[in-house]
Amino acid sequence: MTTENANVNGTVAEFFMLLRELRGISPIAEKMHGLLCALQQKPHLSGGAQKVLYIYLSLLEDGNTRIPLDARLLHAKWAQKWEGLVVQAESRDALKGYKRTEPYLDAGAFLPVIREGVEDIASGKYTRIIGNDATPLRLQEAHGCTYLISAKHLEDKGHIENIFVSGFFKEAPLGSFAVQQAKDFVHGILREGSPIHFDDRQAEVIARGTAQNLIITGGPGTGKTTVIGFLLWKLFESDAKYLNWDIYMAAPSGKAADRLAESMEDTLREISEPERSKNPRFADKLAKTSSYTLHRLLKYSAQKGGFTFNSSNPLPEESIYIIDEASMIDISLFAAFLQALPPSGNFKLFILGDPNQLPSVDAGAVLGNILEFDRNFVVKLVRSNRFNDESRIGVLAGKIQRGESIPFDAAAFDTRGHYWEAGDSVHLIDLNCGQSLTRREELRAVEGLIRKWTQKFFAPLLNLATAVNPDVPAKSATPEQLETREKLWDTANQARILSAERRGNRGIETLNQIVSETLSHSTESRFVGQVLIFNRNQNEFKLYNGDTGIVVQSERHGQLFLMLKKQSQFVFYPLSHFSEDCLESAFAITIHKSQGSGYPNIMMFLPTRKGHPLLNRQILYTGVTRTKKQSLTIVATPETFKAACETVIERDTGIEL
């Protein structure tokens, strides 16, 4: 493609192609842009205004809900995106062996266009598409700046703000003895030898949660879902009416919803037998609690193009709603759920999430935006049950979260070295070692590292998977067979390779290929012992995007099955039930896909070039905190690690409480 300034200063079509060829905008944006132009017949949109609309649509795809109509601010935001697109384009060129004769366009070339377009849009003459009444776009004044925002996102933002000021989330004082009483309550119902020990913040959740709706935040291992189980037990004890209320547990993904249901089982295991015998209805209530995706809870209807439960048809009263992984909920889904809550306020609501993890795929960073306002209906859990104060992995995660300077004291990878043996170990590996590697040299270095990891963690899967027979149902399985299934599952979840990228020498496609070829010694796409992950929902089987299983084989007729674990039970599905493209290898997964999961051993690959849009603190923090106590390996360079620590994803959501 050409990089001459004519693509910026020339026609609107050339401008779109410039963005499209660098993968900075999707084809659907062109249709949306065309619709806006068609609606604005007189006066016609100027070229500058149309180009700024393309920039708005491009930034919308990154999760922003609005753009500032200030040329300096908008250019700064756009320049960050453009420079990231250039880095990705240069990486693709290198992957293909393509050498450019001219450099890619500098972000500064967009400034004159942005100045012209912003001034034109802000003039107020495009009233058919930008106005206050039934127009798709609106102008919003906030903090001395005018923003361009869609009517839908402005409406969603307003609904969220109204819910929070309507009294659903009340700020209430905390009694002087309430925290200690909550601690005593938990201690009194725990089984003997239970490892659970609530700190003041966790006890505060129980003390406040009996009286008010709450947002509960904290990193992995801080006990967000654990404390909810004990809070429910306390609610049942404090007022018998709650035993007659329905409990709805939901999350943005099916995988997260399943984990939420499993957490109730974990709670029951920690409550003493005498306590459960004394309160059998309490235990039965928790054991039978179901989980949903938010879309299933609200009953999304494709035919209606919306949710069955909404402001006109609210969710049931006298119910307890528990929403997990709130950082992954986009602004429109968040607004739809809050609008569907019973207007009487006769319900309980507990929202859980970690604002430091990656935000939602779609627009907005709602949880993080809400937490900017210091309110006492928010309880922040800080003590990790996963790592103690001396933990190397825990200390590293804390420094990343706080944005502290961290030296990347990396070493070269030694194929004969001993790695991943000691608990709580951090391995920093620089495959480049200050040198510029050719693509082939880099691939050889990656292969050496991955093969050693594969022999350590994935090779045992082959024999274990061969010993599992899916023909035997769980009720008929011997204790030895059940033990083998459990061991296979545990082994498969001992380790995972994470990467920010899908393609390239360090992307998950290449990494999975290396692992598969090392294990199977063939080019077969499916083999016994392979770990597979669903990349889209299989609703007819109640299997969801992100669910993971292991391939096993029938002894009777040689058919391949996928073994999964659903709420403590192993289930088997013939692989033939699923299309080939809905499953992919999961020895390596993207950091985005890993969100909400955890593994004792993690190896994480960061992008290799500064300025890459996936080289940021949220990516790094999410990857590091997937580690459960054993070992963490980060493959990067001092420059890219530093860039990841210092770069923060900033989405403009605009919620004001």
N, C-alpha and C positions, 0 to 999 in steps of 0.2 A: 504494500500500500504506500501511497505517497504521504509525505509528512509536511508538505508545503503549507504555508499559512493560508493558502486559498481555501483549504478545507475548513478553517475556522472562520475566515472572513468572507468566504464565498456563499454558495447557496445553502439553504436549510437542509436540503437532501444530502449535500456533501458533508455538512456538519454531523448529521445523524450517522452517515457511513463511517466517519472518523471514529465516533464513539463505538459503533457496532463492531468495527474491525478490531478494536482493542478489547472487545467483550465488556464494554462499560455500560451497556444498555441492552435490554431484551427486545425481541421483535414486537412483543405486545405493546411496548411503550410507543412504538410508531403508530399503532392503531389508536391508542389513547390520545396521542398528540393530534392525529388527524381528526378525531372526534371533536376535540376542543377547537381546532381551527374551523371546522364546519359549523359549530355552534356560534362562533364569533364571526358573523357575516359582515357587519358594518360597525365600526371600521375594521378592516382586516388586521389580523395580528402582524406586526412588523417582523422582519427577519430576526432582529435582536431579541424580541420578546419570545419568538418561537424557539430560538436556541436556548434561552434561559429555561423555558419550559422543558426542553429535553434534559437539561442539567438537573432540574427539579425531579423529573421522572427517574433519572439515573440514581440520584441520592435517595429517592424514595425506596428503590430496590435494595439499598444498603441498610434499611431499617429506620431512616429518619422519617418523621411525620411532617416536617415543614422545612423551609429554607428562609434565611434572612434576606430581605430586600435591601441589603446594604452590600454594595459591590465589594468592599474590602473583606467583610466577613464571609460572604459567599465564595469569593475567589480563594480564600484561605482553605475553606472546607473542600472546595472542588480540587484545588491543587494537591491536597493530600490524597484524594482518590485517584486523580490522574497519574500522579507519580507512582502509585501502587500498580496501576494498570500497565504502565510502561515497564516496570520491573517484571511483571508476569509475562508480558509480550516478549521481552528480551530472553526470558527463561525458555519460552516456547521455541523461539528462534534457535537457541543453542541446542535444544533437544532435537530439532530437525536438522541441525547442521547448517542452518541458513545464516549467511553473513550479510548484514545490511550495508548498503553504500552510504546511507544517510542516517543520522540519529533520529530517534523519535521526537515528536514535537515537545517543546518545553511548555510547562504549565503556564508560564507567564504570557503566552500567546493568547490565552483565553480572557485576560483581564479587560481589554477594550470591549470585547463582545459582551461580557458580563455587565460592564458599566452601562452600555447602551441599552441592553435588555432590561435590566433592573429598573432603570429610570423610566422606561416606557411602560412596564407593567405597573409600577407604583403610581402612574399618572392618573389612574382611575377611569380610563376611557374604554376599557374592555368589559363593559358591564354585563354582557351576555354570559360570560364565563367566570368573571371575578366580581362578586358583589355580596349582598346580604340575603337575598331572597331567591331560593331555588337555583342557585348557581353552583357548579361543581367545585369551584375554587373560592377561597375567602381570603381576605386580608385580616391579620390578627395583630393587635398592638400588645406588646409585652416588653417591659424593662427598657422603654425608650427606643424600641426597634419594631419595624413592621415586618411581619412574616407572611409568606405565601403558604397556605395550608389547604388541604382538600376539605370539603364540607363534611365528608364522612369522618375524617380524623378529628376535626374540630368538634363534631358531635360526640364522638367516642370520648374525647378528652373531657368534655363537659359532663357527660354521664358519670365518669369516674370521679371527678371533682365533687359533683352533687351528692353522690353516694357517701363520700367521706365526710361531708359537712352535714349530712342529713341526720346523723345520730346513730347510724348502724355501727360505727366505730366510736365508742364513747371513751373519753379520757377519764379515768377514775383513780382516786388515791389508793395507795397500797397500805394496808394496816401494818402497824409496827411489828406485830408478831406473825404476820401472815406467811412470810417466807419460811421461818422455822417450823411453823405448823405444817406447811406443805412437805418439808423434809421429813418430819416425823411421820406423816401419813405414808409417804413412799416407803420409808424404812419399815413401817409396820406391816406392809403387805408383801414385801419381798420374800422370796424363798431363801432358805439358809444357803449361804455360799454364793449368792448372786453377786456378779461383778459390778452391778449398777450402784452408783453413788452420785446422787444429785448435788450439784453445786447451787449457789444462790440464784443464778440466772435461770437454771432449769426449774428450780422450785418456784420462782416468780411466775413462770408460765402457768403452773397449776394454781397458784394463788390468784392471779389475775383472770385466768381463763374461766373460773367458775362464775365470775361476775361480768365479764366483758368479752367482746369479740377481739381477736388478736391477730397480729402478723408476727410470725416467729422466724427469725433469720439466723443464719450461722453456716459455717463451712462444713464440709464432709466430716462425719464422725463427731459432731457436736450434739447429737441426740435429738434432732428435730422431730423425727417420726417416733422415736422411743418415748419422748415426753408426752406426746399426744395420747398414746395408749393409757398412760397413767392418769392423764387429765380426764379422759373419758370415764375411767373407773371412779375418779373423785366426783365427777358430775353425777353418776349413778348413785353414789353414796350420799351426796349432799341433797339430792332431790329425786325422789322415786319417779317423778313425771318423765325424766329423761329416758327411762327404760322403755317408755312407750313412744318415744320419738324415733324416727328413722334416721340412720346415719348414711350419708353419701360421701364417699371418698373419691376424689377425682384428681387427675393430672393431665397435662397437655398431651402426653403420649401414653399408649397402652402399656409400654414397658414400665414407665414410672408409676402408672396406676397399679400394676401387679405388685410392684415392690412395696407400695403403700399398704396393700392388703396383707402382704407377708409380714409387715412390721407389727400388725396386730397379733399374728401368731407368735412373734418374738416376745411381745409384751406378756402374753398369757404364760409362756414358758418361765418367765421371771417372777410371776406371782405365786405365792406359796399355796400348797395344796389345801391347808386349812382355810385360807382366805377364799379360794375358789369354791370349796365345799360349802362355806357359809353363804356365799353369794353366787349360786349357780346361774341366776339370770344375767348377772354381770358378765360372767365368762361366756355364756351362750351368745349374748349380744355381740361381743367382740369377735367371737369365732365365726359368726354368720355375716359379718359386715362385708359388703361387696364393694368393688372399686370400678371406676368408669374412666373413660377419657372424657374430657370436658365436652367434646362434641356429642358423645353418647349421652352424657348427663342432660345436656340441653336439648337432646333429640334433634340433631341437624337433619333437615329434609332437603335433599337435592331438588325435589319437585317444587317445593315452596321457595327454594333459594334462601333459606334462613332457618332459624331455630324454632322448634315447637314451643319451648318454654322461653318466654320473653316478658316484657313489661306488661303486656295485655293478658298473658297467660303465665303467671309466675310459678316458680317451683313450690313444692309443698311447704306449708307452715309446720311448726313443731318438728323441725328437722335439724340435724347437726351436719354442717358442711365442712369438709376438710379438703383443702386444695394444696397439693404438693408441687414442687418444681415451678414456683411462680415466676422465676426469672425467665422461663421459657415461654411465657404466655404473652402474646402480642396485644397491642392496645385494643384492637377490635374484639378479640375473644374475651379479654378482661372486661371490657365494657358490657359485652353481651351477657356474661355471667352475672355481674353485679346488678344489671337491670332486671334479670330474671329472679332475683331474690324476693321473697315475700315482702310486700310493702308494709305489712303490719310490724315487721321487725321481730316477730315471734319465731326466732331461730337462733342457732349458734353458728359462728363462722370462724374458722382458723385457717389462715393462709401461711404456707411454709415456703422458704426459698433461700437461695444464696445469691446476693446481688453481685458478687465478685466473679461468678461464672459467666459463661457466654450468654448473651441476651437471646431473645426469641429470633427465629428465622425471619418472621415477618416484622412489620413496622413497630417501633417503640421499644423502650426499655422501662416498662411501667414500674416494676418493683424497685429498681434502683432510683427512679425518679421520686417515688413516694417516700423512700427512706431518706431522701435529702432533707425532709422536714422532721424534726425531732419531736415525736409524739409518744406518749406513754402507752398507746395501744400496740407498740412495737417492742418486742423483747428480743435482744440480740444475744444469742448463745456464742460463747467464745472459747470455752474449754473443750479441746478435742479429746475424745475417748480413743481416737486412733493413734495419736502421738502424744508423748509426754513432753515436758518442757525442755528436755535434753535431746529430743529426737532430731536427728540431722534432717530428715525429710520434713518434719513439722516446722523446724526453724526456717528452712529454705522457703516453704510455702508461706510462712508468716512474713518473711522479708519481701517476697514477691507481692503479696497482697498490700503491704504498706508502701510499696514503691521504693524500697531501700536499695542502695547500691550494692551489688553482689559480684564479687570477682568470679570469673569463669576459669578456674584453675584446671584446665583440661589436659589430658594426656593422650598420646597416640594409642590406638587400639592394638593390643598385643594378642595375636591368635593363640599364643601359648599361655597367656595370663589366666589368673583365677579371678572370676567375676561372679557376682550374685550369690555368694555363699553366706556372707554375714548378714544378719538382720539389720534393718534400719541403715542401709548403706546407700550412698549416693555416688554414682559414677558419671563423671563428666568426660565425654569423648569428643575429640576434634579429629575427624577423619582427614581434614585438609592439612593440619599442622602448619599453618602459615603459608602453604604452597597453593598454587593454582593448579587444580587437577583437570585433566581432560575428562570428558564424559565417560570414556571407557575406564580410565583409572579410578574415577569416583565409584563407578558401578562395581568394580572389583573389590574396592574397600568396603562398600555396603554389603556385598555378598559374603565376605569373610566374617563380618560382624553378625549378620543375620543367621548364617549357618551355625555359628557357635551358640547363639541364643536358641536356635531350633533344636539342636542336640540336647541342650540343657532342659528346655521346658516342653517342647512339643513332641519330641520323638517318643516319649512314654505313652502317648495317646494311641499309637498304632496297636500295640498289644492289648491294652485295656479295652479299646473299642471292639477288637476281634472277639473278646471274651463276653461281650454283652449280646444277648439274644433277644431281639424285640418280639419274637413269637410268644414269649412267656409273659402273660399279664401279671401286673403287680401283686394281685391276690394269690397267684399260684407260684410266685417266685420264691426260691429258697433264700434263707438269710445270706448265703454266700453270693447269690445272684444280685440281691439288693445291695449288698456291700460293694460289689464290682461296679454297679451303676453309679453309686455314690462316689466311688473313688475316681471313676472316669470323669464325672462332672467336676469334682474338685480339681483334678489335674488340668482339665481344660480351662478352668478359671484361675489357675495359678499365675498366669502371665498373659500380657497382651502388648503388642507393639502399636504405638500411636504415631500418627503423622498428621500435620496440619494440611497436607496436600494429598490429592488423589493420584496425580500423575508425576512423572519424573523419576529419577533414580531413587529418591527418598519418599516417593508417594506410595500409598497403600497398594495400588495395583502392582507395582514392581515388587514391593516387599512380600505381598501374598504369593506372588509367582515364585519368588526365591524359596519361601518356606515350603510351598506345595511340591516343587520339583525336588527339594532336598528330602522330603518325606516319602513321596510316592515313586520317585525315580521314573516318572512317566509324564505324559502330557494330558492325562485324563482330567476332566474338569471336576469330577467327583470321586472321592475315595474314602475308604473306611478310616476313621480317625480325623477326618477333616472337620474343622470348626466353621460353621456357616451362620450367616446373619441375614435376616429378612430386611429388604430395603423398601418394602411397602406393606401395608396392612393386608392380612388374609382374614377378613371379617368372618367368613363362614366357618373358620376353624378357631376363632377367637385368638388369633396370632397377630402380632403387630410389628410394625417397623421398629427394628432394634432388637427383637427377640432373637436369641442365639441358641444353636443346638449343635450336636455332634453326630456325624454320619456313622451308623452301625449297619450290620447286614444280617438278614434273616438266614438262619441255618437251614430252614426248610426249602426255600426256593431261590435263595441268593439275592433277593430283592433288597435294595438299599432303603434304609429308614433314617429319619432325623429324630434323634432323642432330645427332648426338651424337658425342663423342669418347670412346672406350673404349680405354684402354691404348695411346695413340698412334695409334689407327686411327679414321678417321671412318666412322660407320655411319648408315644412313638407315632410318627406319621410317615407313610410311604413317600419317598422323594418324588415319585411320579405324580403325586397329587398337586405339585406346585410347578409352575412354569420355570424354566431354566433361569430366566432373567430376574426373578423375584428374590433369588438367593445369591449371595456372594461370599467368598472366603472371608473369614474374620479372625485369622491369626493376627492381622494388622487391620485396624479400623481408624477412621478419622477421629481427631480430638473432639469434633462436634458430636459424632456418634457415641463417643464414650461418656458424654455428660450424664451424670446420674448413676454410673456404674463404678465399680472399684475392683482392683486386682492386687494381690500381694506384690507382684513384680511388674514394673512398667518400664518399657523403653520408648522414649519419645524423640522423634525427629522434628527439628524445626526447619523452616525454609532457609535456604542457603544465601539469600541476598537481602541486604538491608532495604527497607522500603516496601517489602512484600506486605500486602494487606492482611495476611494471616500471621504476621509476625507482631504479636501484641501481647499485652499483659494478661488479658482474659484467656487467651489461648494457652499461654504458659501456665497460668495458675490452675486452669481446669485440668490440664494434662498432669501436672505435678500432684494435684490432690486426688487423682484416680488411684494413687498408690496406697496400698494397705500394708504398712509396717515393714515389709521385707526389703525390697530394693528398688531404686529409681535410677534409670540411666537416661541422661540427656545427651543427644548427639547434635552438636551445634558448633559454632565458632565463637570466640570472645565477642566479636562484633555483632553477630546475630543474636546472641543471648542478651547482650546489653540493650539492643534495639527492642527485643521482646519485653524486657523489664520496664523500659521507659515509655513505650507506646501504649496508649489507652484508647479503646474504642469509645468514642463519644457520640451518642445518638441524641438528636434533638427531639424529645417527646413533648415537652412543654406543659406538663401537668403542674398545677399550682394548688397547694392545700392551705 
